[in-house]
Amino acid sequence: MSDMTYETVARFAQQGGLIYFGLIFLAGVAYAMWPSKKAEFDNAARMPLDHGEDL
């Protein structure tokens, strides 16, 4: 028989998922904090306050 019990597989999947989603989170934070994105995010922050032709 194999030494792969349910508990072993579940623990591996939990740890793998934690690492995966942690890396995805860090990638999102790095994207948001990237210096070249500042102008894009500043523009998006001002969009609700701009009086454009959509009114």
Residue pairs with C-beta under 8 A, 6 or more apart in sequence:
31 37
32 41
